[in-house]
Amino acid sequence: RKDLKGAMETLIEQKRQQLSTVEKLDEHMDFASQLIFAQNRGDLTAENVNQCVLEMMIAAPDTLSVTLFFMLILIAEHPTVEEEMMREIEAVLGKQELQR
């Protein structure tokens, strides 16, 4: 467990360093990058970031829930993306209602 935690911290630090040296952030914005920026803003702790990355790597059911959670956060933070998604859903479904 201790070795795995250390490996996660090393990988996250490498990603943090990579982000600090890139010219265009858009090309390097992935899930780990979003977590790092959330930590920088104070939304997450270093332990939260480490745990999320660890779950993404080894815990399938938790991975899905964490991924969906952050996907919904990103959609909420980008209303134009949400609007585009809704237009696409309406184009595919037409007047048909969503089914559970």
GURO-705993 format. One line per 3 residues: their letters; for each residue x, y, z of N, C-alpha, C. Coordinates in Angstrom, 3 decimals. Example, Ala and Ser with C-alpha at 12.3 -4.5 7.8 and 13.67 -1.06 7.14 Angstrom:
residues 2
AS> 13.190/-5.690/7.800/12.300/-4.500/7.800/13.200/-3.300/7.800 ~ 12.850/-2.250/7.080/13.670/-1.060/7.140/12.900/0.030/7.870
END
This chain:
residues 100
RKD> 0.834/-1.189/0.000/0.000/0.000/0.000/0.876/1.249/0.000 ~ 1.886/1.263/0.834/2.766/2.428/0.938/3.498/2.674/-0.381 ~ 3.958/1.587/-1.020/4.642/1.720/-2.308/3.709/2.276/-3.378
LKG> 2.468/1.795/-3.376/1.492/2.262/-4.366/1.183/3.737/-4.160 ~ 1.021/4.134/-2.900/0.759/5.538/-2.600/1.924/6.413/-3.054 ~ 3.135/5.948/-2.810/4.318/6.689/-3.248/4.393/6.796/-4.759
AME> 4.035/5.705/-5.441/4.039/5.724/-6.906/3.018/6.718/-7.449 ~ 1.828/6.771/-6.826/0.796/7.729/-7.246/1.287/9.157/-7.053 ~ 1.888/9.421/-5.912/2.396/10.769/-5.645/3.465/11.157/-6.662
TLI> 4.320/10.205/-7.027/5.359/10.467/-8.030/4.738/10.782/-9.385 ~ 3.748/9.984/-9.791/3.090/10.217/-11.083/2.381/11.563/-11.113 ~ 1.719/11.910/-10.031/1.004/13.187/-9.973/1.995/14.344/-10.018
EQK> 3.104/14.210/-9.321/4.123/15.266/-9.346/4.714/15.418/-10.746 ~ 4.933/14.305/-11.436/5.433/14.372/-12.815/4.429/15.093/-13.706 ~ 3.147/14.794/-13.528/2.106/15.455/-14.318/2.065/16.946/-13.988
RQQ> 2.191/17.284/-12.709/2.198/18.685/-12.281/3.358/19.435/-12.949 ~ 4.528/18.832/-12.977/5.693/19.455/-13.614/5.483/19.596/-15.112 ~ 4.904/18.580/-15.724/4.616/18.641/-17.160/3.681/19.810/-17.460
LST> 2.647/19.971/-16.647/1.684/21.057/-16.864/2.330/22.427/-16.711 ~ 3.322/22.521/-15.849/3.960/23.823/-15.624/4.893/24.225/-16.763 ~ 5.214/23.298/-17.659/6.159/23.610/-18.733/5.538/23.631/-20.131
VEK> 4.263/23.255/-20.251/3.659/23.203/-21.582/3.280/24.599/-22.054 ~ 3.290/24.762/-23.364/2.911/26.044/-23.942/1.401/26.184/-24.062 ~ 0.725/25.095/-24.460/-0.724/25.115/-24.633/-1.347/24.101/-23.687
LDE> -2.062/24.597/-22.701/-2.702/23.705/-21.741/-3.785/22.849/-22.381 ~ -4.474/23.386/-23.383/-5.583/22.665/-24.009/-5.183/21.265/-24.459 ~ -3.967/21.113/-24.903/-3.508/19.827/-25.420/-3.190/18.836/-24.306
HMD> -3.154/19.280/-23.067/-2.762/18.419/-21.954/-3.819/18.334/-20.866 ~ -5.042/18.767/-21.179/-6.098/18.756/-20.174/-6.794/17.400/-20.158 ~ -6.451/16.599/-19.195/-7.086/15.314/-18.995/-7.606/15.254/-17.560
FAS> -8.066/14.099/-17.152/-8.649/13.958/-15.827/-7.649/14.318/-14.728 ~ -6.433/13.830/-14.833/-5.412/14.134/-13.816/-5.131/15.634/-13.778 ~ -5.097/16.272/-14.920/-4.865/17.722/-14.976/-5.994/18.466/-14.268
QLI> -7.233/18.044/-14.512/-8.375/18.672/-13.859/-8.285/18.529/-12.336 ~ -7.862/17.358/-11.881/-7.705/17.139/-10.443/-6.634/18.053/-9.860 ~ -5.530/18.169/-10.562/-4.434/19.024/-10.098/-4.887/20.475/-10.014
FAQ> -5.601/20.948/-11.019/-6.084/22.329/-10.989/-7.139/22.524/-9.898 ~ -7.964/21.496/-9.661/-8.937/21.589/-8.562/-8.212/21.711/-7.220 ~ -7.105/21.003/-7.085/-6.303/21.131/-5.866/-5.701/22.529/-5.767
NRG> -5.191/23.036/-6.874/-4.599/24.379/-6.874/-5.622/25.449/-6.478 ~ -6.888/25.242/-6.884/-7.951/26.196/-6.532/-8.428/26.015/-5.096 ~ -8.024/24.925/-4.463/-8.464/24.652/-3.099/-9.724/23.818/-3.024
DLT> -10.197/23.301/-4.177/-11.395/22.469/-4.195/-11.131/21.053/-3.685 ~ -9.899/20.587/-3.845/-9.500/19.253/-3.407/-8.205/19.336/-2.615 ~ -7.985/18.345/-1.774/-6.709/18.239/-1.067/-5.786/17.334/-1.877
AEN> -4.507/17.326/-1.512/-3.555/16.432/-2.174/-3.985/14.981/-1.992 ~ -4.509/14.664/-0.831/-4.981/13.295/-0.574/-6.168/12.951/-1.460 ~ -7.085/13.917/-1.691/-8.207/13.688/-2.614/-7.705/13.368/-4.013
VNQ> -6.734/14.140/-4.468/-6.179/13.935/-5.812/-5.535/12.554/-5.896 ~ -4.715/12.219/-4.904/-4.059/10.907/-4.907/-5.085/9.784/-4.931 ~ -6.133/9.912/-4.112/-7.153/8.870/-4.038/-7.904/8.730/-5.357
CVL> -8.242/9.838/-5.979/-8.951/9.779/-7.263/-8.106/9.108/-8.338 ~ -6.839/9.473/-8.404/-5.960/8.852/-9.401/-5.814/7.367/-9.119 ~ -5.647/7.008/-7.865/-5.530/5.601/-7.494/-6.786/4.835/-7.893
EMM> -7.942/5.393/-7.589/-9.191/4.727/-7.952/-9.329/4.580/-9.459 ~ -8.905/5.591/-10.187/-8.974/5.507/-11.645/-8.104/4.378/-12.176 ~ -7.052/4.081/-11.470/-6.124/3.065/-11.961/-6.496/1.652/-11.530
IAA> -7.130/1.489/-10.366/-7.319/0.115/-9.888/-8.737/-0.271/-9.496 ~ -9.650/0.639/-9.363/-10.958/0.307/-8.803/-12.076/0.566/-9.798 ~ -12.457/-0.433/-10.549/-13.424/-0.254/-11.634/-14.743/0.374/-11.200
PDT> -15.483/-0.151/-10.228/-16.756/0.498/-9.880/-16.558/1.923/-9.362 ~ -15.555/2.111/-8.526/-15.288/3.458/-8.030/-14.821/4.360/-9.155 ~ -14.096/3.809/-10.093/-13.620/4.583/-11.228/-14.795/5.189/-11.981
LSV> -15.793/4.386/-12.217/-16.958/4.873/-12.946/-17.648/6.000/-12.185 ~ -17.826/5.818/-10.876/-18.523/6.858/-10.114/-17.708/8.140/-10.059 ~ -16.406/8.045/-9.887/-15.555/9.237/-9.846/-15.560/9.922/-11.210
TLF> -15.467/9.139/-12.257/-15.458/9.690/-13.609/-16.773/10.409/-13.906 ~ -17.885/9.782/-13.573/-19.183/10.418/-13.803/-19.326/11.692/-12.981 ~ -18.861/11.654/-11.738/-18.925/12.830/-10.882/-18.177/13.997/-11.518
FML> -16.943/13.775/-11.953/-16.167/14.858/-12.540/-16.696/15.264/-13.911 ~ -17.265/14.320/-14.644/-17.863/14.669/-15.922/-19.022/15.647/-15.694 ~ -19.846/15.358/-14.691/-20.976/16.239/-14.393/-20.505/17.602/-13.899
ILI> -19.452/17.625/-13.115/-18.894/18.910/-12.668/-18.414/19.721/-13.872 ~ -17.694/19.075/-14.778/-17.171/19.788/-15.948/-18.301/20.293/-16.840 ~ -19.342/19.491/-16.994/-20.494/19.941/-17.786/-21.131/21.160/-17.129
AEH> -21.283/21.114/-15.810/-21.886/22.240/-15.091/-21.028/23.502/-15.207 ~ -19.711/23.332/-15.263/-18.811/24.487/-15.368/-18.740/25.061/-16.774 ~ -19.241/24.324/-17.760/-19.171/24.762/-19.162/-20.571/24.710/-19.777
PTV> -21.380/25.731/-19.528/-22.775/25.718/-19.992/-22.919/25.589/-21.509 ~ -21.970/26.090/-22.269/-22.094/25.965/-23.729/-21.966/24.503/-24.155 ~ -21.143/23.741/-23.450/-21.013/22.309/-23.739/-22.319/21.605/-23.383
EEE> -22.889/21.978/-22.239/-24.165/21.384/-21.819/-25.248/21.671/-22.862 ~ -25.304/22.907/-23.345/-26.302/23.272/-24.352/-26.104/22.461/-25.636 ~ -24.859/22.299/-26.036/-24.570/21.526/-27.242/-24.974/20.062/-27.064
MMR> -24.710/19.516/-25.882/-25.111/18.130/-25.601/-26.634/17.987/-25.660 ~ -27.346/18.957/-25.099/-28.802/18.898/-25.105/-29.352/18.994/-26.532 ~ -28.740/19.847/-27.354/-29.169/19.950/-28.764/-28.957/18.616/-29.479
EIE> -27.836/17.963/-29.205/-27.554/16.681/-29.851/-28.541/15.610/-29.389 ~ -28.843/15.579/-28.098/-29.813/14.612/-27.581/-31.170/14.847/-28.229 ~ -31.596/16.110/-28.306/-32.884/16.438/-28.917/-32.897/16.088/-30.407
AVL> -31.764/16.265/-31.086/-31.691/15.930/-32.510/-31.848/14.422/-32.717 ~ -31.298/13.642/-31.824/-31.376/12.185/-31.955/-32.742/11.669/-31.525 ~ -33.247/12.177/-30.405/-34.513/11.672/-29.864/-35.742/12.326/-30.468
GKQ> -35.592/13.536/-30.989/-36.754/14.262/-31.475/-37.702/14.547/-30.331 ~ -38.979/14.214/-30.512/-39.953/14.444/-29.452/-40.095/13.243/-28.520 ~ -39.360/12.202/-28.825/-39.395/10.999/-27.997/-38.818/11.299/-26.607
ELQ> -39.432/10.765/-25.574/-38.964/11.009/-24.207/-37.866/10.012/-23.845 ~ -36.992/10.448/-22.931/-35.960/9.544/-22.401/-36.617/8.454/-21.589 ~ -36.077/7.249/-21.696/-36.608/6.124/-20.916/-35.548/5.661/-19.944
R> -36.005/5.179/-18.815/-35.071/4.669/-17.793/-34.694/3.259/-18.083
END
